[in-house]
Amino acid sequence: MLETKLADLSITPDQRADLQCAWITNRARWFARYEKLHNATPGELIPAESRLVAGAPPIPNIAAAHEAVIQMLNSRAKEAGQHPAKADLFKQAAQSYQSHLAGSPPQHPYPPALITPGILRTAAAAVVRHRSASPLTIQAAFDHQMSNDLANHTLKLLEDKGVVGPLTGKAPRAVRVPDEAKADQRLSAPVRSGAPAPEVLPPQRPGAPGEAQSDHPLDRLFDQRRMELSRAAQNEASSGGAGRSNVHSPASPHPHPKRSDSRAQEAQQRAADQHSVQAGLAPQ
């Protein structure tokens, strides 16, 4: 009901603020009832999602909508001085929205080929277009089908390329390029030779006990690609060690020391491109 009213673009800013405060209060009450009945929390009180901001559409964009609701909640918290519980709720909600807007370090390691050049360029274009290097901007660019943690990982990749600045924790990263052409130029620059070698992850079994499974199609695609890349990397490490050390077997008439490396890279690229096409995220 509240979300239907919040979707009405003709309401005034004050009316929207009242409805958003009611949305947060109702959610907190539902959380309290759930915890009392089930002795467990149903998730985050303020979810890190970019379709709605406290039940309202993100107008004019996701970053501006978050900044507006943070300012409103801090103001309402001061006004609710005689009601400590309500003031604490609004402060907690404002801090959660600020954290989601600013971003955080990714909590999971990801293989380097998981984010294809096409995906990275799409993310860079969204950041430059909105002048907001927030993980919520990245999520919105992919139709809200990318997890918040993967969006933070994508921003870290853009930081490594010089497209955005470092994480501050208080505000979104700074955008360090003036336009998409400059972003493409930095994304196309060669990787520094002194960069550390990427971590090889062990294959992950889908549905392992204790692991949270995502229903997002893009996350399922990334999980599948991560397992394929991990298996390819492990096979390369176990069978191609002799070739990389440039020590050839006398029984081999045509030694090719880099054959296993190139084949593994080609296989990884084919798998990445194929899945990117299937997800509609192939480089343009």
Backbone bond lengths (Angstrom), bond angles and torsions (degrees), N, CA, C in turn:
res aa  C-N    CA-C-N  psi(-1)  N-CA   C-N-CA  omega(-1)  CA-C   N-CA-C  phi
1 M - - - 1.460 - - 1.523 110.85 -
2 L 1.351 116.56 -48.14 1.453 120.29 179.76 1.527 111.06 -64.60
3 E 1.331 116.11 -41.22 1.461 119.31 -179.42 1.530 111.36 -65.17
4 T 1.331 116.62 -32.67 1.465 119.65 176.27 1.527 110.39 -65.13
5 K 1.317 116.68 -43.43 1.468 120.03 177.90 1.527 110.75 -65.62
6 L 1.342 116.88 -39.19 1.460 120.52 -178.91 1.526 112.17 -68.34
7 A 1.331 116.65 -22.93 1.465 120.19 179.09 1.520 112.41 -75.93
8 D 1.335 117.33 -11.07 1.458 121.56 178.57 1.531 109.07 -75.26
9 L 1.308 117.63 112.66 1.457 121.69 -175.44 1.523 112.79 -73.96
10 S 1.339 118.01 -7.54 1.464 120.65 -178.22 1.523 113.21 -88.28
11 I 1.343 118.55 -6.76 1.461 119.84 -178.96 1.528 109.58 -71.51
12 T 1.311 115.71 153.92 1.457 121.35 -178.69 1.533 110.09 -79.98
13 P 1.343 118.12 162.19 1.473 120.24 177.01 1.523 112.77 -57.19
14 D 1.336 117.78 -38.20 1.467 119.75 179.31 1.533 110.97 -67.07
15 Q 1.327 116.42 -40.60 1.465 119.19 176.74 1.526 111.16 -63.60
16 R 1.330 116.42 -40.66 1.464 120.05 177.91 1.531 110.54 -63.10
17 A 1.323 117.58 -40.49 1.460 121.03 179.71 1.522 111.13 -63.97
18 D 1.342 116.84 -42.77 1.471 120.16 178.42 1.531 110.81 -61.65
19 L 1.332 116.38 -43.89 1.461 120.18 -179.01 1.525 110.96 -67.29
20 Q 1.321 117.80 -37.94 1.471 120.20 178.87 1.524 110.86 -66.41
21 C 1.324 117.70 -39.88 1.465 120.21 176.56 1.526 110.52 -63.34
22 A 1.327 116.53 -39.99 1.467 120.05 177.35 1.526 110.59 -65.17
23 W 1.343 117.17 -38.46 1.464 121.20 179.17 1.528 110.42 -62.02
24 I 1.324 116.95 -44.46 1.475 121.07 179.74 1.526 110.26 -66.80
25 T 1.342 117.44 -41.70 1.468 120.90 179.88 1.526 110.82 -63.72
26 N 1.327 117.73 -44.68 1.466 121.01 179.19 1.523 111.05 -62.67
27 R 1.337 116.43 -39.03 1.466 119.54 179.37 1.525 110.82 -65.47
28 A 1.327 116.92 -39.70 1.464 120.63 178.42 1.526 110.98 -64.56
29 R 1.327 117.05 -39.66 1.465 119.89 177.91 1.517 111.14 -65.63
30 W 1.331 116.57 -40.50 1.469 119.16 178.29 1.529 110.49 -64.82
31 F 1.339 117.57 -39.49 1.461 121.39 176.69 1.523 110.62 -59.19
32 A 1.329 116.90 -44.91 1.463 120.97 -178.57 1.525 111.04 -62.06
33 R 1.334 117.02 -42.52 1.471 119.88 178.60 1.526 110.96 -65.67
34 Y 1.318 116.73 -40.78 1.466 119.97 -179.38 1.531 110.46 -63.94
35 E 1.332 116.47 -45.35 1.467 119.80 -179.78 1.528 111.25 -62.56
36 K 1.328 116.47 -36.28 1.461 119.80 179.77 1.525 111.40 -68.30
37 L 1.335 117.26 -38.49 1.459 121.13 -178.21 1.518 113.00 -77.77
38 H 1.339 117.52 -38.76 1.461 121.44 -171.14 1.534 113.96 -112.17
39 N 1.320 116.76 -4.24 1.469 120.87 -179.31 1.532 111.58 54.90
40 A 1.317 115.54 37.93 1.462 121.58 179.72 1.522 108.18 -159.89
41 T 1.338 116.20 156.03 1.461 120.27 178.71 1.527 109.72 -91.33
42 P 1.326 118.15 143.09 1.468 120.44 -178.79 1.527 113.75 -82.73
43 G 1.317 117.83 2.38 1.467 120.85 -179.54 1.509 110.04 142.82
44 E 1.334 116.57 -150.48 1.456 121.06 178.65 1.526 110.54 -84.49
45 L 1.333 115.45 138.37 1.463 119.46 176.53 1.530 109.78 -62.63
46 I 1.321 115.94 -43.31 1.470 121.55 176.63 1.522 107.04 -115.64
47 P 1.313 119.39 99.97 1.465 121.17 -175.20 1.522 111.81 -71.52
48 A 1.327 115.98 150.24 1.471 121.98 177.62 1.521 108.77 -88.17
49 E 1.318 116.49 78.72 1.458 121.13 179.32 1.519 108.94 -134.11
50 S 1.324 115.63 158.81 1.457 119.42 -170.12 1.530 113.60 -117.97
51 R 1.316 118.19 8.48 1.458 119.43 177.04 1.524 111.15 -77.54
52 L 1.342 115.93 -39.02 1.453 121.79 -178.81 1.526 109.39 -133.90
53 V 1.314 116.30 155.72 1.460 122.08 175.33 1.526 106.55 -124.46
54 A 1.339 116.67 105.43 1.470 122.04 -174.48 1.522 110.32 53.14
55 G 1.333 115.63 41.86 1.450 121.75 176.81 1.510 115.58 86.39
56 A 1.350 118.11 -6.59 1.467 121.43 -175.85 1.522 110.63 -106.75
57 P 1.334 117.36 150.65 1.475 119.84 175.19 1.527 110.50 -61.39
58 P 1.330 117.81 144.96 1.470 121.14 -179.08 1.527 111.71 -77.05
59 I 1.318 116.42 86.83 1.466 122.24 -177.04 1.530 109.08 -112.43
60 P 1.358 119.38 135.27 1.473 127.42 -2.27 1.525 113.12 -78.65
61 N 1.351 116.83 -21.06 1.455 120.18 174.63 1.522 107.88 -150.37
62 I 1.320 116.08 172.86 1.461 120.27 -171.97 1.525 112.57 -63.81
63 A 1.341 117.83 -38.03 1.462 120.47 -178.77 1.523 110.54 -69.96
64 A 1.338 116.71 -46.85 1.462 120.38 -179.80 1.528 111.00 -62.94
65 A 1.328 117.16 -38.39 1.464 120.21 179.45 1.529 110.91 -65.22
66 H 1.319 117.38 -38.85 1.466 119.91 177.60 1.521 111.34 -66.74
67 E 1.333 116.74 -43.13 1.462 119.48 179.26 1.526 111.17 -60.87
68 A 1.323 116.38 -38.92 1.464 119.92 179.86 1.523 111.47 -67.36
69 V 1.329 117.53 -43.37 1.466 119.02 -177.31 1.526 110.81 -72.15
70 I 1.327 118.77 -31.40 1.468 121.43 176.76 1.527 109.75 -65.07
71 Q 1.323 116.55 -46.66 1.461 120.75 178.30 1.525 111.23 -61.44
72 M 1.336 116.79 -41.67 1.457 121.05 -179.84 1.526 111.30 -64.99
73 L 1.330 117.39 -43.99 1.467 120.72 -177.85 1.522 111.68 -66.96
74 N 1.324 117.38 -38.90 1.467 119.64 177.31 1.526 110.48 -63.87
75 S 1.332 116.42 -38.47 1.462 119.99 177.69 1.526 111.28 -66.93
76 R 1.333 117.22 -42.12 1.464 120.48 179.71 1.534 111.16 -67.90
77 A 1.318 117.14 -31.74 1.463 119.88 178.21 1.528 110.90 -64.98
78 K 1.337 116.00 -38.10 1.464 119.38 177.50 1.527 111.17 -68.49
79 E 1.310 116.65 -37.03 1.461 120.65 179.88 1.521 112.28 -69.93
80 A 1.334 117.25 -24.84 1.469 121.49 -178.22 1.518 111.47 -93.08
81 G 1.319 117.07 33.78 1.462 120.65 -176.89 1.514 114.00 -58.82
82 Q 1.351 117.92 -33.62 1.458 121.19 -179.81 1.526 112.63 -81.42
83 H 1.318 116.77 -2.35 1.469 121.45 178.81 1.537 107.57 -126.19
84 P 1.327 117.54 82.95 1.476 121.25 -173.35 1.522 113.74 -56.33
85 A 1.327 117.59 -37.86 1.464 119.84 -178.16 1.525 110.69 -64.16
86 K 1.329 117.19 -43.83 1.457 120.14 179.26 1.524 110.77 -68.30
87 A 1.335 116.82 -40.55 1.462 120.05 178.78 1.526 110.93 -61.72
88 D 1.337 116.83 -42.66 1.470 120.50 178.97 1.523 110.91 -64.85
89 L 1.331 117.28 -38.00 1.460 120.73 179.32 1.529 110.47 -63.03
90 F 1.316 117.06 -46.16 1.463 120.11 -179.05 1.532 110.99 -66.75
91 K 1.330 117.44 -37.01 1.467 120.11 176.90 1.524 110.80 -64.66
92 Q 1.338 116.14 -43.73 1.464 120.32 178.95 1.525 110.69 -62.07
93 A 1.322 116.66 -42.92 1.469 120.12 179.32 1.527 110.62 -64.08
94 A 1.329 117.55 -42.02 1.466 120.97 179.40 1.530 110.61 -62.64
95 Q 1.323 117.58 -41.10 1.466 120.76 178.62 1.523 111.38 -65.44
96 S 1.337 116.94 -37.94 1.464 120.18 178.84 1.526 111.02 -65.79
97 Y 1.323 116.19 -45.04 1.464 119.29 178.80 1.529 111.19 -64.38
98 Q 1.342 116.82 -36.33 1.463 119.95 178.08 1.521 110.71 -65.17
99 S 1.331 117.10 -41.43 1.462 121.03 178.99 1.525 111.45 -65.00
100 H 1.319 117.10 -42.13 1.463 120.47 179.33 1.524 111.30 -65.95
101 L 1.327 116.26 -36.41 1.459 120.34 179.86 1.526 111.26 -70.11
102 A 1.327 116.90 -43.25 1.468 120.93 -176.41 1.523 112.42 -74.95
103 G 1.326 116.92 -33.34 1.464 120.06 -176.62 1.509 111.50 93.98
104 S 1.324 115.72 173.03 1.459 122.73 -178.59 1.524 109.01 -152.48
105 P 1.326 118.02 165.72 1.469 119.38 177.56 1.529 109.95 -63.15
106 P 1.335 118.43 140.76 1.471 119.60 177.23 1.517 111.26 -60.72
107 Q 1.313 115.73 140.32 1.466 121.05 -175.65 1.526 113.17 -90.65
108 H 1.325 118.26 -10.83 1.461 121.62 -177.30 1.530 109.70 -128.20
109 P 1.327 118.15 143.51 1.470 120.14 174.59 1.527 110.09 -77.80
110 Y 1.317 116.19 146.27 1.467 121.57 -179.05 1.524 109.16 -130.72
111 P 1.335 118.51 141.57 1.470 120.90 175.97 1.519 110.32 -61.47
112 P 1.319 118.35 147.89 1.468 120.68 -176.15 1.516 114.11 -62.72
113 A 1.334 118.23 -29.46 1.466 120.54 -177.95 1.523 112.78 -87.23
114 L 1.319 117.85 3.52 1.461 120.31 -178.42 1.528 111.29 -65.50
115 I 1.318 116.54 -41.42 1.462 121.71 177.07 1.522 107.69 -95.68
116 T 1.319 116.88 109.34 1.464 121.43 -177.22 1.530 110.07 -74.36
117 P 1.342 117.82 163.28 1.476 120.04 176.73 1.532 112.64 -56.58
118 G 1.331 117.22 -36.10 1.458 119.42 179.07 1.517 112.16 -65.53
119 I 1.330 117.17 -41.78 1.465 120.53 178.04 1.517 110.41 -65.01
120 L 1.341 116.72 -41.75 1.457 120.30 -178.90 1.528 111.03 -65.25
121 R 1.328 117.17 -37.55 1.470 120.12 178.53 1.531 111.37 -68.47
122 T 1.325 116.72 -37.93 1.462 119.68 176.43 1.524 110.83 -62.62
123 A 1.337 116.34 -42.65 1.466 120.78 178.35 1.529 110.92 -63.98
124 A 1.343 116.46 -43.45 1.460 120.17 179.87 1.524 111.18 -63.01
125 A 1.328 116.84 -40.76 1.467 120.50 179.82 1.524 110.99 -62.73
126 A 1.340 117.21 -40.09 1.469 120.11 179.37 1.522 111.00 -66.05
127 V 1.320 116.16 -42.03 1.468 120.87 -179.93 1.527 110.57 -62.76
128 V 1.335 116.63 -45.50 1.459 120.68 -178.23 1.533 110.72 -68.67
129 R 1.313 116.37 -40.77 1.467 120.69 -176.79 1.529 111.33 -63.73
130 H 1.347 116.73 -41.59 1.460 120.74 -177.80 1.524 112.60 -94.39
131 R 1.329 117.31 -5.51 1.468 121.95 -177.08 1.520 110.12 53.23
132 S 1.298 116.30 41.21 1.465 121.84 -178.93 1.522 109.16 -144.75
133 A 1.343 116.60 107.87 1.465 121.20 179.06 1.525 109.26 -91.79
134 S 1.318 115.65 62.30 1.460 122.48 178.96 1.520 108.76 -106.80
135 P 1.342 117.86 146.19 1.472 119.01 175.90 1.521 111.81 -60.59
136 L 1.323 118.13 -27.22 1.453 120.74 178.09 1.525 111.05 -67.49
137 T 1.331 117.19 -33.64 1.462 120.98 175.73 1.525 110.27 -64.96
138 I 1.339 116.29 -39.56 1.471 120.90 178.79 1.528 109.79 -66.02
139 Q 1.332 117.12 -44.68 1.465 120.34 179.47 1.530 111.30 -60.03
140 A 1.322 116.67 -43.66 1.462 119.91 -179.96 1.520 111.29 -64.51
141 A 1.343 117.51 -33.34 1.468 121.05 -179.79 1.525 111.32 -64.72
142 F 1.333 117.60 -26.02 1.461 121.78 179.75 1.527 111.15 -108.18
143 D 1.327 115.52 33.06 1.462 121.70 174.13 1.522 111.58 58.09
144 H 1.333 116.32 34.55 1.467 123.53 173.88 1.531 112.61 64.06
145 Q 1.338 118.01 21.08 1.460 120.91 -177.97 1.528 112.34 -102.89
146 M 1.311 118.46 7.43 1.460 121.92 176.16 1.525 108.17 -107.72
147 S 1.320 117.02 136.59 1.455 120.46 -179.14 1.523 110.45 -67.57
148 N 1.335 116.12 158.73 1.461 120.86 -179.70 1.527 110.83 -63.69
149 D 1.333 117.71 -38.13 1.462 120.01 -179.80 1.519 111.63 -67.28
150 L 1.328 117.21 -39.67 1.461 120.27 178.53 1.528 110.62 -68.72
151 A 1.327 117.27 -32.79 1.460 120.16 175.25 1.533 110.57 -65.25
152 N 1.333 117.30 -39.49 1.465 120.17 176.13 1.522 111.26 -64.88
153 H 1.335 116.95 -37.04 1.467 120.61 176.21 1.533 110.76 -64.31
154 T 1.318 117.18 -40.73 1.464 121.26 178.61 1.529 110.60 -63.02
155 L 1.322 117.26 -39.42 1.464 120.58 176.89 1.529 111.28 -64.41
156 K 1.328 116.39 -35.00 1.470 119.25 177.11 1.527 110.40 -64.75
157 L 1.319 117.60 -37.85 1.457 121.01 176.46 1.526 110.63 -65.16
158 L 1.338 117.12 -39.86 1.461 120.10 177.33 1.531 110.91 -66.99
159 E 1.331 116.29 -33.14 1.473 118.98 175.08 1.527 110.78 -64.62
160 D 1.329 117.03 -42.36 1.469 120.93 179.71 1.525 111.27 -61.73
161 K 1.328 116.92 -28.19 1.464 121.35 179.76 1.530 112.71 -89.60
162 G 1.322 117.32 -3.53 1.452 120.01 178.98 1.510 114.96 83.45
163 V 1.340 117.24 12.83 1.467 120.14 179.81 1.524 110.66 -80.67
164 V 1.329 117.09 -36.86 1.469 121.74 178.23 1.519 108.95 -128.29
165 G 1.317 115.93 164.94 1.450 121.51 -179.41 1.515 112.35 -86.86
166 P 1.330 116.84 -175.94 1.465 120.92 -178.23 1.529 112.03 -74.84
167 L 1.314 115.05 164.55 1.459 122.07 179.26 1.529 109.73 -72.04
168 T 1.330 116.51 133.65 1.466 120.77 178.61 1.524 112.12 -108.47
169 G 1.336 117.44 -28.71 1.451 121.05 -178.84 1.514 113.99 87.89
170 K 1.333 118.12 -14.45 1.459 121.61 -178.51 1.517 112.94 -109.08
171 A 1.315 116.59 -26.24 1.463 122.03 -178.77 1.521 107.75 -150.33
172 P 1.334 117.47 163.39 1.467 118.50 176.97 1.525 111.54 -58.21
173 R 1.324 116.08 154.67 1.460 121.05 176.92 1.528 110.42 -56.80
174 A 1.328 115.80 152.52 1.461 120.10 176.90 1.528 109.64 -75.85
175 V 1.331 116.48 141.89 1.463 121.89 174.99 1.525 107.60 -87.43
176 R 1.336 117.11 121.98 1.462 121.31 -170.79 1.522 114.03 -103.00
177 V 1.308 117.55 9.39 1.465 120.22 177.77 1.525 108.34 -126.75
178 P 1.335 117.76 146.01 1.467 119.87 -176.39 1.521 114.42 -79.80
179 D 1.341 116.69 -26.17 1.458 118.70 -175.47 1.527 109.59 -154.21
180 E 1.341 115.83 176.90 1.459 120.89 -177.05 1.528 111.80 -69.12
181 A 1.333 117.48 -30.98 1.465 120.08 179.28 1.526 110.53 -62.97
182 K 1.324 116.30 -42.65 1.470 119.64 178.40 1.527 110.48 -68.45
183 A 1.335 117.00 -35.63 1.466 119.92 177.05 1.525 110.51 -63.10
184 D 1.349 117.51 -44.16 1.465 121.20 177.80 1.527 110.91 -61.20
185 Q 1.323 115.94 -38.04 1.459 119.72 179.60 1.520 111.28 -63.00
186 R 1.313 116.65 -42.37 1.473 119.66 179.84 1.528 111.60 -72.71
187 L 1.318 117.04 -34.56 1.464 119.16 178.30 1.527 111.02 -68.41
188 S 1.324 117.61 -27.81 1.466 121.68 -179.33 1.519 112.72 -85.73
189 A 1.328 117.91 -7.27 1.466 120.83 -179.29 1.520 109.63 -66.88
190 P 1.354 118.68 144.27 1.477 120.72 179.98 1.512 111.67 -65.46
191 V 1.320 114.97 152.31 1.461 121.58 178.54 1.519 109.12 -70.91
192 R 1.326 116.33 139.53 1.463 120.25 178.69 1.519 110.58 -62.36
193 S 1.356 115.55 139.92 1.464 119.92 -176.79 1.513 112.43 -66.59
194 G 1.321 118.47 -25.20 1.458 121.00 -177.97 1.507 114.06 -88.24
195 A 1.332 117.60 7.11 1.462 120.32 -178.91 1.523 110.31 -66.81
196 P 1.340 118.58 141.80 1.456 120.88 -179.13 1.518 111.95 -66.34
197 A 1.330 115.71 150.72 1.462 120.84 179.98 1.523 109.74 -68.72
198 P 1.329 118.26 139.62 1.461 120.36 -179.43 1.515 111.95 -68.17
199 E 1.308 115.28 150.82 1.456 121.33 179.57 1.518 110.19 -75.43
200 V 1.330 116.87 137.52 1.461 122.17 175.85 1.515 107.73 -93.61
201 L 1.316 116.77 119.96 1.448 121.44 -176.95 1.517 111.14 -92.62
202 P 1.323 118.22 143.69 1.461 120.27 174.23 1.512 110.15 -70.53
203 P 1.325 117.87 151.27 1.472 119.33 178.08 1.513 110.92 -59.39
204 Q 1.315 116.84 141.82 1.448 122.28 178.76 1.512 109.47 -107.48
205 R 1.322 115.33 132.05 1.454 119.59 179.03 1.521 109.43 -83.03
206 P 1.333 118.18 125.81 1.466 118.96 177.82 1.518 110.43 -65.23
207 G 1.323 114.40 136.74 1.454 119.35 177.11 1.512 114.13 77.99
208 A 1.339 119.22 19.59 1.459 120.53 177.57 1.523 109.71 -64.09
209 P 1.355 118.91 147.69 1.461 120.67 -178.25 1.518 110.71 -57.42
210 G 1.312 115.78 136.96 1.452 120.73 176.80 1.503 114.60 84.97
211 E 1.332 119.65 -4.30 1.456 122.33 -179.75 1.523 109.46 -98.50
212 A 1.330 115.00 131.13 1.464 119.45 177.14 1.514 109.71 -79.04
213 Q 1.314 116.34 129.26 1.458 121.10 -179.44 1.520 109.39 -101.68
214 S 1.329 117.69 136.12 1.455 122.78 -179.23 1.522 109.94 -91.86
215 D 1.341 115.18 145.00 1.459 120.70 176.24 1.517 112.10 -94.08
216 H 1.325 118.01 -1.48 1.450 120.40 -178.95 1.526 110.26 -73.87
217 P 1.330 118.42 131.66 1.473 120.44 179.50 1.518 112.30 -59.62
218 L 1.322 117.95 -39.05 1.455 119.83 -179.03 1.516 111.31 -66.67
219 D 1.343 117.52 -38.34 1.459 120.01 177.85 1.525 111.26 -66.75
220 R 1.348 117.16 -38.83 1.461 119.11 177.59 1.525 110.46 -64.10
221 L 1.324 116.00 -39.16 1.459 120.36 177.22 1.519 110.83 -62.33
222 F 1.339 117.37 -44.08 1.459 120.81 -179.90 1.528 110.75 -66.49
223 D 1.343 117.78 -38.73 1.461 120.00 177.85 1.520 110.97 -61.76
224 Q 1.338 117.08 -42.49 1.463 120.65 179.33 1.522 110.82 -64.71
225 R 1.339 116.40 -43.61 1.458 119.01 -179.56 1.529 111.05 -66.57
226 R 1.350 116.97 -36.57 1.452 120.32 179.26 1.530 110.76 -61.31
227 M 1.328 117.05 -41.88 1.457 119.39 179.37 1.528 111.18 -66.24
228 E 1.342 116.52 -40.14 1.466 119.37 179.17 1.523 111.54 -63.62
229 L 1.319 116.48 -43.29 1.460 120.04 -179.87 1.524 111.45 -66.93
230 S 1.325 116.43 -38.45 1.455 119.78 179.37 1.532 110.98 -64.51
231 R 1.357 116.35 -42.34 1.463 119.20 178.96 1.529 110.52 -65.21
232 A 1.339 117.10 -41.68 1.461 120.16 179.47 1.522 111.15 -62.74
233 A 1.343 116.07 -40.55 1.462 119.52 -179.73 1.518 111.51 -67.07
234 Q 1.329 116.82 -39.42 1.467 119.51 179.59 1.530 111.00 -69.05
235 N 1.341 117.00 -40.00 1.466 119.30 177.09 1.515 111.07 -62.67
236 E 1.318 116.27 -39.61 1.464 120.19 178.96 1.528 110.67 -64.77
237 A 1.346 115.46 -41.19 1.464 118.90 -178.49 1.519 111.76 -66.82
238 S 1.347 117.16 -33.63 1.464 119.71 -176.65 1.528 113.02 -83.62
239 S 1.354 117.99 -28.17 1.456 119.82 -174.72 1.516 114.48 -110.29
240 G 1.328 117.47 -14.75 1.458 118.81 -174.57 1.504 114.36 -110.09
241 G 1.318 119.25 11.17 1.455 121.18 -177.32 1.512 113.56 -62.57
242 A 1.338 116.87 -39.96 1.462 119.28 -177.72 1.512 110.98 -65.93
243 G 1.349 116.57 -38.04 1.457 119.70 -178.99 1.509 111.83 -66.17
244 R 1.336 117.96 -39.23 1.447 120.38 -177.64 1.516 111.86 -70.46
245 S 1.345 118.29 -22.81 1.455 120.28 179.71 1.517 112.31 -86.30
246 N 1.373 116.49 2.17 1.459 121.66 177.80 1.526 112.85 62.56
247 V 1.327 117.05 24.39 1.464 121.28 174.46 1.523 106.40 -105.73
248 H 1.350 117.50 116.57 1.453 121.55 -173.87 1.520 109.85 -102.91
249 S 1.325 114.58 145.39 1.453 120.34 176.66 1.524 109.63 -76.19
250 P 1.364 118.91 135.24 1.472 120.82 178.87 1.518 112.15 -59.64
251 A 1.345 116.97 -25.66 1.463 119.29 -177.33 1.518 112.25 -76.63
252 S 1.311 117.03 -10.09 1.459 119.39 -178.79 1.516 109.70 -93.82
253 P 1.330 119.66 113.81 1.459 121.46 -176.19 1.517 112.43 -73.01
254 H 1.341 118.59 -25.40 1.463 121.01 -177.55 1.533 108.92 -130.71
255 P 1.315 117.43 77.03 1.468 119.28 -179.09 1.522 110.78 -68.68
256 H 1.346 115.53 135.03 1.459 121.40 176.03 1.527 107.23 -128.65
257 P 1.319 117.98 94.62 1.457 119.80 -172.41 1.509 114.50 -62.38
258 K 1.346 119.19 -24.34 1.459 119.24 -175.61 1.525 112.10 -107.46
259 R 1.351 116.87 8.85 1.450 118.78 -176.04 1.520 111.81 -62.30
260 S 1.348 118.32 -45.69 1.458 120.33 -176.94 1.514 110.86 -65.32
261 D 1.344 116.71 -36.48 1.466 119.26 179.06 1.529 110.32 -65.14
262 S 1.339 116.95 -47.72 1.457 119.63 -176.56 1.518 111.60 -65.95
263 R 1.362 116.07 -39.13 1.464 117.97 178.92 1.519 111.35 -64.20
264 A 1.331 117.17 -41.08 1.463 120.01 179.73 1.516 110.84 -64.61
265 Q 1.353 116.03 -41.03 1.459 119.22 179.14 1.523 111.15 -65.20
266 E 1.362 116.43 -41.61 1.455 119.56 178.82 1.522 111.31 -63.51
267 A 1.329 116.15 -39.42 1.467 120.08 179.65 1.524 110.57 -65.60
268 Q 1.350 115.69 -41.38 1.452 119.20 178.10 1.514 111.10 -63.05
269 Q 1.332 117.25 -43.27 1.457 120.66 -178.36 1.528 111.67 -65.71
270 R 1.366 115.99 -40.03 1.467 118.73 178.59 1.518 110.95 -63.23
271 A 1.343 116.22 -42.07 1.463 119.74 -179.84 1.523 110.63 -65.76
272 A 1.343 116.41 -41.81 1.459 119.96 -179.93 1.517 111.45 -64.29
273 D 1.340 117.18 -44.90 1.461 120.36 -178.76 1.516 111.77 -66.00
274 Q 1.346 115.88 -40.38 1.458 119.86 -179.63 1.520 111.09 -61.72
275 H 1.347 116.32 -45.68 1.459 119.06 -178.78 1.520 111.04 -70.94
276 S 1.315 117.74 -32.00 1.453 119.73 178.41 1.526 110.45 -65.55
277 V 1.327 116.17 -39.41 1.467 119.76 177.40 1.511 110.39 -63.92
278 Q 1.342 116.65 -42.75 1.460 120.33 -179.43 1.511 111.58 -62.97
279 A 1.333 117.65 -32.70 1.463 121.17 -178.98 1.507 112.46 -87.69
280 G 1.321 116.79 -1.50 1.448 120.12 -179.17 1.503 113.27 74.09
281 L 1.339 116.44 23.75 1.458 121.10 -176.18 1.521 111.53 -119.94
282 A 1.336 118.74 24.62 1.454 120.98 -178.65 1.514 109.51 -67.96
283 P 1.372 118.97 147.85 1.462 121.43 178.10 1.517 110.79 -57.77
284 Q 1.356 114.77 138.83 1.450 119.40 -179.69 1.521 109.76 -87.19
